[in-house]
Amino acid sequence: MPSFTFTGDAANTGNQVLTATVSIAISPESAVLASPALLPGASVVGTLAVSNAGDVNCLYFVSADWAAVSPTTASMAQILAGSLNASVVASPPTTTLYTGALTGLVDQPTGGHSLPLGSVQEVTITVALDPGAGNLVQNRDLSIDFVFVATQA
C-alpha cells in the first residue's frame, strides 16, 4: 500500500502578543490641601496634575479616603465628613468631576473621566465646611487621601 512521508519543513515564526499599559501619575504626591481651622462657609483649595503615563488612552476616577484624626472619634469624623462639601474640577477642558458631600466622593465621575495618551490635566479640589454646620463638628479633624484610579478607555 502506498504512503506519503513528510520531507519538508514549514514554520510560522516570530509571532508576538503585546499588552497595553494603563497608568497615570499624580503630581505632587504630597498633600495639596493645607487647611486653616475652617469656620462654617470657609473652604480650602488645592491643585494637582494628573498625567497619562501609560501607552493607551485611559479613564480615571477619583475617591476620597478619609479618617478621623485623634482625638476625633470615627463616629464624629463621619458627621464632619458629611458636613464637608467637595468639588473636583479637571481642565482642559474644564469639567466638573464631582460636587457634593465628601462622603460621596467615591469612584467619581460615574463612567470615568477621559485622559488621552500623553495628556496632562490640572485637577482642582475644593473642600468647604457647610455654612449650616453647627457646634457638633466644632474642633473635629479629618485626614484625607485623594485616590486616583485608571482604567482602560
MIMAR-129487 format. One line per field, with one value per atom (N, C-alpha, C, CB): residue number from 0; residue in one letter; atom name; x, y, z. Coordinates in steps of 0.05 Angstrom, whole numbers. Glycine has a CB too. Example, Ala and Ser with C-alpha at 12.3 -4.5 7.8 and 13.67 -1.06 7.14 Angstrom:
<torses>
num (0 0 0 0 1 1 1 1)
residu (A A A A S S S S)
atome (N CA C CB N CA C CB)
east (264 246 264 226 257 273 258 282)
north (-114 -90 -66 -89 -45 -21 1 -12)
up (156 156 156 181 142 143 157 114)
</torses>
This chain:
<torses>
num (0 0 0 0 1 1 1 1 2 2 2 2 3 3 3 3 4 4 4 4 5 5 5 5 6 6 6 6 7 7 7 7 8 8 8 8 9 9 9 9 10 10 10 10 11 11 11 11 12 12 12 12 13 13 13 13 14 14 14 14 15 15 15 15 16 16 16 16 17 17 17 17 18 18 18 18 19 19 19 19 20 20 20 20 21 21 21 21 22 22 22 22 23 23 23 23 24 24 24 24 25 25 25 25 26 26 26 26 27 27 27 27 28 28 28 28 29 29 29 29 30 30 30 30 31 31 31 31 32 32 32 32 33 33 33 33 34 34 34 34 35 35 35 35 36 36 36 36 37 37 37 37 38 38 38 38 39 39 39 39 40 40 40 40 41 41 41 41 42 42 42 42 43 43 43 43 44 44 44 44 45 45 45 45 46 46 46 46 47 47 47 47 48 48 48 48 49 49 49 49 50 50 50 50 51 51 51 51 52 52 52 52 53 53 53 53 54 54 54 54 55 55 55 55 56 56 56 56 57 57 57 57 58 58 58 58 59 59 59 59 60 60 60 60 61 61 61 61 62 62 62 62 63 63 63 63 64 64 64 64 65 65 65 65 66 66 66 66 67 67 67 67 68 68 68 68 69 69 69 69 70 70 70 70 71 71 71 71 72 72 72 72 73 73 73 73 74 74 74 74 75 75 75 75 76 76 76 76 77 77 77 77 78 78 78 78 79 79 79 79 80 80 80 80 81 81 81 81 82 82 82 82 83 83 83 83 84 84 84 84 85 85 85 85 86 86 86 86 87 87 87 87 88 88 88 88 89 89 89 89 90 90 90 90 91 91 91 91 92 92 92 92 93 93 93 93 94 94 94 94 95 95 95 95 96 96 96 96 97 97 97 97 98 98 98 98 99 99 99 99 100 100 100 100 101 101 101 101 102 102 102 102 103 103 103 103 104 104 104 104 105 105 105 105 106 106 106 106 107 107 107 107 108 108 108 108 109 109 109 109 110 110 110 110 111 111 111 111 112 112 112 112 113 113 113 113 114 114 114 114 115 115 115 115 116 116 116 116 117 117 117 117 118 118 118 118 119 119 119 119 120 120 120 120 121 121 121 121 122 122 122 122 123 123 123 123 124 124 124 124 125 125 125 125 126 126 126 126 127 127 127 127 128 128 128 128 129 129 129 129 130 130 130 130 131 131 131 131 132 132 132 132 133 133 133 133 134 134 134 134 135 135 135 135 136 136 136 136 137 137 137 137 138 138 138 138 139 139 139 139 140 140 140 140 141 141 141 141 142 142 142 142 143 143 143 143 144 144 144 144 145 145 145 145 146 146 146 146 147 147 147 147 148 148 148 148 149 149 149 149 150 150 150 150 151 151 151 151 152 152 152 152)
residu (M M M M P P P P S S S S F F F F T T T T F F F F T T T T G G G G D D D D A A A A A A A A N N N N T T T T G G G G N N N N Q Q Q Q V V V V L L L L T T T T A A A A T T T T V V V V S S S S I I I I A A A A I I I I S S S S P P P P E E E E S S S S A A A A V V V V L L L L A A A A S S S S P P P P A A A A L L L L L L L L P P P P G G G G A A A A S S S S V V V V V V V V G G G G T T T T L L L L A A A A V V V V S S S S N N N N A A A A G G G G D D D D V V V V N N N N C C C C L L L L Y Y Y Y F F F F V V V V S S S S A A A A D D D D W W W W A A A A A A A A V V V V S S S S P P P P T T T T T T T T A A A A S S S S M M M M A A A A Q Q Q Q I I I I L L L L A A A A G G G G S S S S L L L L N N N N A A A A S S S S V V V V V V V V A A A A S S S S P P P P P P P P T T T T T T T T T T T T L L L L Y Y Y Y T T T T G G G G A A A A L L L L T T T T G G G G L L L L V V V V D D D D Q Q Q Q P P P P T T T T G G G G G G G G H H H H S S S S L L L L P P P P L L L L G G G G S S S S V V V V Q Q Q Q E E E E V V V V T T T T I I I I T T T T V V V V A A A A L L L L D D D D P P P P G G G G A A A A G G G G N N N N L L L L V V V V Q Q Q Q N N N N R R R R D D D D L L L L S S S S I I I I D D D D F F F F V V V V F F F F V V V V A A A A T T T T Q Q Q Q A A A A)
atome (N CA C CB N CA C CB N CA C CB N CA C CB N CA C CB N CA C CB N CA C CB N CA C CB N CA C CB N CA C CB N CA C CB N CA C CB N CA C CB N CA C CB N CA C CB N CA C CB N CA C CB N CA C CB N CA C CB N CA C CB N CA C CB N CA C CB N CA C CB N CA C CB N CA C CB N CA C CB N CA C CB N CA C CB N CA C CB N CA C CB N CA C CB N CA C CB N CA C CB N CA C CB N CA C CB N CA C CB N CA C CB N CA C CB N CA C CB N CA C CB N CA C CB N CA C CB N CA C CB N CA C CB N CA C CB N CA C CB N CA C CB N CA C CB N CA C CB N CA C CB N CA C CB N CA C CB N CA C CB N CA C CB N CA C CB N CA C CB N CA C CB N CA C CB N CA C CB N CA C CB N CA C CB N CA C CB N CA C CB N CA C CB N CA C CB N CA C CB N CA C CB N CA C CB N CA C CB N CA C CB N CA C CB N CA C CB N CA C CB N CA C CB N CA C CB N CA C CB N CA C CB N CA C CB N CA C CB N CA C CB N CA C CB N CA C CB N CA C CB N CA C CB N CA C CB N CA C CB N CA C CB N CA C CB N CA C CB N CA C CB N CA C CB N CA C CB N CA C CB N CA C CB N CA C CB N CA C CB N CA C CB N CA C CB N CA C CB N CA C CB N CA C CB N CA C CB N CA C CB N CA C CB N CA C CB N CA C CB N CA C CB N CA C CB N CA C CB N CA C CB N CA C CB N CA C CB N CA C CB N CA C CB N CA C CB N CA C CB N CA C CB N CA C CB N CA C CB N CA C CB N CA C CB N CA C CB N CA C CB N CA C CB N CA C CB N CA C CB N CA C CB N CA C CB N CA C CB N CA C CB N CA C CB N CA C CB N CA C CB N CA C CB N CA C CB N CA C CB N CA C CB N CA C CB N CA C CB N CA C CB N CA C CB N CA C CB N CA C CB N CA C CB N CA C CB N CA C CB N CA C CB N CA C CB N CA C CB N CA C CB N CA C CB N CA C CB N CA C CB)
east (17 0 18 -19 13 29 24 24 44 41 59 48 53 69 86 50 109 127 133 154 131 137 167 127 174 202 208 210 188 192 191 173 196 195 180 223 160 145 142 118 147 145 133 173 118 107 121 75 141 157 154 187 164 166 140 176 120 95 98 73 84 84 56 103 52 27 36 9 28 35 11 48 16 -6 -1 -10 -23 -21 -15 -47 -6 -2 -21 28 -38 -56 -44 -86 -36 -22 -26 8 -29 -30 -9 -58 -1 17 4 45 9 -2 21 -21 19 40 27 59 34 51 37 63 52 41 36 59 48 44 18 68 11 -15 -17 -17 -41 -46 -65 -58 -78 -95 -81 -122 -78 -67 -88 -39 -105 -128 -122 -149 -131 -132 -156 -135 -160 -184 -208 -182 -223 -246 -270 -255 -283 -308 -330 -308 -355 -376 -376 -404 -377 -376 -348 -388 -327 -300 -291 -281 -271 -261 -231 -274 -220 -192 -190 -177 -170 -167 -139 -174 -137 -111 -112 -103 -89 -88 -65 -83 -71 -50 -53 -53 -33 -32 -36 -6 -53 -57 -48 -88 -29 -18 -21 11 -25 -27 1 -44 9 36 37 47 15 13 18 -14 10 14 -12 33 -35 -61 -78 -75 -100 -119 -131 -142 -138 -150 -172 -128 -185 -205 -194 -234 -201 -194 -218 -170 -216 -237 -223 -252 -238 -227 -244 -226 -230 -244 -230 -244 -244 -233 -233 -249 -209 -206 -200 -183 -219 -216 -217 -237 -205 -204 -202 -180 -211 -210 -181 -226 -176 -150 -155 -138 -140 -144 -142 -123 -160 -178 -206 -181 -210 -236 -242 -237 -266 -274 -284 -296 -285 -295 -323 -293 -340 -368 -370 -386 -353 -353 -340 -337 -321 -309 -330 -284 -347 -368 -387 -385 -393 -410 -396 -418 -370 -355 -353 -327 -346 -344 -370 -335 -393 -419 -424 -441 -410 -413 -393 -410 -375 -355 -364 -327 -365 -373 -347 -391 -346 -323 -330 -311 -311 -314 -288 -321 -290 -266 -271 -262 -253 -255 -229 -262 -231 -208 -208 -209 -184 -181 -154 -185 -151 -171 -186 -158 -209 -227 -238 -249 -248 -258 -283 -265 -281 -302 -304 -296 -329 -334 -336 -359 -318 -319 -337 -290 -339 -355 -361 -342 -386 -394 -414 -407 -408 -426 -411 -438 -424 -412 -386 -432 -367 -342 -347 -323 -367 -374 -382 -397 -391 -400 -378 -423 -354 -332 -319 -311 -333 -324 -327 -340 -305 -305 -321 -317 -312 -325 -307 -333 -317 -345 -355 -350 -380 -392 -384 -423 -373 -364 -335 -381 -322 -295 -291 -279 -267 -260 -238 -253 -241 -222 -195 -233 -174 -146 -131 -132 -131 -118 -88 -122 -78 -49 -32 -43 -13 6 -5 15 -29 -40 -37 -70 -39 -37 -61 -10 -75 -98 -92 -124 -100 -98 -124 -94 -122 -146 -146 -147 -168 -171 -191 -180 -183 -200 -207 -187 -232 -241 -257 -259 -251 -266 -275 -248 -302 -314 -331 -331 -330 -347 -375 -336 -395 -423 -429 -443 -441 -449 -468 -461 -483 -501 -490 -526 -464 -451 -453 -421 -461 -464 -441 -490 -446 -426 -417 -436 -434 -427 -401 -450 -394 -369 -346 -373 -351 -331 -307 -343 -283 -259 -256 -258 -266 -263 -244 -291 -228 -208 -208 -181 -202 -200 -174 -224 -164 -143 -156 -118 -147 -160 -138 -178 -141 -124 -142 -111 -134 -148 -136 -148 -152 -143 -152 -153 -133 -140 -134 -123 -154 -152 -157 -172 -139 -142 -152 -115 -169 -178 -175 -208 -178 -176 -200 -175 -196 -217 -235 -206)
north (-23 0 25 0 44 68 86 83 103 122 146 110 168 192 195 217 207 212 242 195 255 284 288 295 305 311 340 300 358 387 398 401 424 437 464 442 469 494 506 491 532 544 571 545 578 605 617 606 633 642 672 635 681 709 722 723 707 718 731 696 752 766 774 791 774 784 805 761 830 852 861 875 872 883 913 868 927 956 961 970 985 994 1017 1002 1013 1034 1045 1023 1070 1081 1111 1074 1122 1151 1159 1161 1184 1195 1220 1201 1224 1247 1264 1238 1290 1308 1333 1316 1340 1326 1302 1345 1284 1262 1269 1237 1292 1301 1317 1319 1325 1339 1365 1346 1370 1395 1413 1388 1403 1419 1424 1404 1450 1458 1475 1474 1462 1475 1491 1455 1516 1530 1519 1562 1528 1519 1531 1529 1514 1523 1531 1501 1553 1561 1554 1592 1552 1546 1566 1548 1555 1571 1575 1597 1569 1572 1548 1578 1552 1530 1530 1531 1508 1506 1493 1488 1502 1494 1483 1517 1462 1451 1442 1428 1442 1434 1414 1459 1395 1375 1369 1349 1355 1348 1318 1357 1309 1281 1277 1272 1259 1254 1225 1262 1220 1193 1183 1192 1164 1153 1126 1151 1118 1092 1095 1079 1075 1077 1074 1055 1079 1080 1101 1052 1109 1127 1113 1136 1129 1116 1134 1111 1123 1138 1138 1124 1159 1158 1166 1176 1156 1160 1172 1134 1188 1200 1191 1231 1185 1178 1193 1148 1198 1210 1188 1235 1182 1163 1180 1141 1182 1200 1184 1222 1195 1182 1203 1162 1195 1213 1218 1201 1242 1249 1252 1276 1236 1236 1264 1217 1271 1255 1252 1267 1261 1258 1228 1272 1220 1192 1186 1185 1161 1153 1162 1122 1161 1170 1200 1161 1215 1244 1251 1258 1236 1240 1236 1221 1216 1212 1236 1187 1248 1272 1295 1279 1299 1320 1316 1322 1292 1286 1292 1257 1287 1293 1323 1280 1339 1368 1382 1378 1367 1379 1375 1366 1396 1395 1394 1419 1376 1373 1380 1344 1392 1398 1389 1428 1374 1365 1374 1334 1391 1401 1396 1432 1385 1379 1398 1350 1405 1420 1415 1451 1418 1424 1399 1438 1401 1423 1424 1422 1447 1450 1432 1479 1412 1392 1387 1366 1390 1383 1353 1398 1341 1312 1304 1302 1322 1316 1342 1295 1344 1364 1351 1390 1353 1341 1336 1315 1322 1316 1299 1300 1304 1289 1259 1298 1251 1223 1210 1220 1226 1215 1214 1230 1224 1225 1197 1247 1179 1152 1144 1132 1137 1129 1149 1101 1174 1195 1205 1219 1214 1214 1187 1234 1183 1158 1154 1157 1131 1127 1135 1141 1149 1158 1183 1136 1194 1219 1212 1242 1220 1214 1228 1221 1212 1223 1211 1216 1226 1216 1210 1235 1193 1186 1211 1167 1213 1235 1261 1240 1262 1287 1290 1288 1316 1323 1341 1338 1336 1352 1364 1337 1388 1401 1395 1432 1385 1378 1396 1348 1411 1429 1417 1458 1414 1402 1424 1378 1428 1448 1432 1470 1438 1426 1449 1406 1450 1472 1461 1490 1475 1467 1480 1477 1463 1472 1497 1449 1517 1541 1536 1561 1514 1508 1489 1495 1483 1465 1478 1460 1461 1471 1463 1461 1466 1461 1431 1469 1414 1385 1379 1369 1395 1389 1408 1393 1425 1443 1427 1462 1435 1423 1393 1427 1385 1358 1358 1346 1337 1337 1311 1341 1314 1291 1292 1291 1269 1268 1257 1250 1267 1259 1251 1281 1228 1220 1220 1192 1232 1231 1210 1259 1190 1167 1168 1140 1166 1166 1138 1188 1128 1101 1103 1081 1090 1090 1063 1096 1064 1040 1045 1034 1024 1027 1043 1000 1058 1075 1058 1098)
up (0 0 0 24 -18 -20 4 -46 13 34 28 62 42 39 64 36 60 83 82 81 105 108 104 135 85 80 81 53 83 83 111 65 113 139 134 152 149 147 175 133 179 205 203 219 223 225 250 227 247 270 275 265 297 303 312 280 319 328 355 329 360 386 394 385 420 431 452 444 448 465 481 449 505 520 526 547 530 535 565 527 570 598 604 603 623 633 658 637 658 681 682 681 706 710 731 718 731 751 763 739 788 802 812 826 809 819 831 796 855 873 886 894 897 912 941 910 949 977 978 986 1002 1007 991 1037 980 965 981 937 1002 1019 1045 1024 1052 1077 1090 1074 1106 1117 1142 1123 1142 1168 1184 1164 1208 1223 1209 1253 1195 1180 1197 1160 1190 1201 1181 1208 1190 1171 1147 1185 1123 1098 1087 1103 1102 1093 1077 1117 1060 1043 1041 1015 1030 1024 997 1046 981 953 948 934 933 925 896 943 883 854 850 836 833 826 796 843 786 758 755 744 737 731 702 735 699 672 664 670 638 627 624 600 641 640 626 668 615 601 571 605 556 527 511 518 525 512 526 514 513 525 550 505 570 594 605 615 625 641 670 639 685 713 731 719 755 775 800 782 816 840 864 838 886 911 934 916 955 980 1001 989 1011 1033 1058 1027 1075 1099 1124 1099 1145 1171 1193 1173 1217 1240 1248 1263 1257 1269 1299 1257 1315 1344 1355 1357 1373 1389 1376 1416 1352 1339 1336 1311 1343 1341 1313 1362 1306 1280 1274 1276 1294 1290 1286 1314 1301 1297 1270 1320 1261 1235 1213 1230 1216 1197 1195 1204 1218 1218 1204 1247 1210 1198 1168 1210 1159 1130 1116 1126 1129 1117 1116 1133 1132 1133 1115 1161 1103 1085 1056 1089 1041 1012 996 1004 976 959 931 962 917 889 875 883 853 838 810 841 800 772 757 773 733 716 692 706 683 658 645 664 619 600 590 576 579 581 609 560 618 646 648 652 667 671 700 655 711 739 742 750 757 761 784 766 804 828 843 846 853 872 891 857 917 937 963 927 980 1006 1003 1024 1020 1019 1021 1042 1036 1039 1013 1059 993 967 946 957 953 933 932 941 917 914 885 933 871 843 826 840 827 811 789 830 767 759 751 737 752 742 713 746 706 679 674 660 693 690 674 677 675 660 641 679 616 595 599 568 596 597 573 624 551 526 530 504 514 514 513 490 532 532 543 505 553 563 593 556 601 630 635 636 657 665 693 665 697 723 738 721 762 778 803 785 806 829 848 820 873 893 914 907 919 939 960 926 985 1007 1025 1024 1029 1044 1067 1026 1090 1112 1107 1139 1108 1102 1119 1108 1106 1121 1145 1103 1143 1164 1185 1153 1184 1203 1231 1196 1250 1277 1296 1289 1322 1342 1343 1369 1332 1333 1318 1320 1298 1283 1292 1253 1312 1321 1334 1342 1327 1338 1331 1368 1307 1297 1274 1289 1270 1249 1233 1261 1207 1189 1174 1168 1166 1146 1121 1155 1097 1072 1052 1061 1040 1017 993 1022 972 947 930 932 922 907 879 921 860 831 820 816 806 794 764 808 748 719 710 705 688 675 645 683 629 600 590 586 569 558 541 541)
</torses>
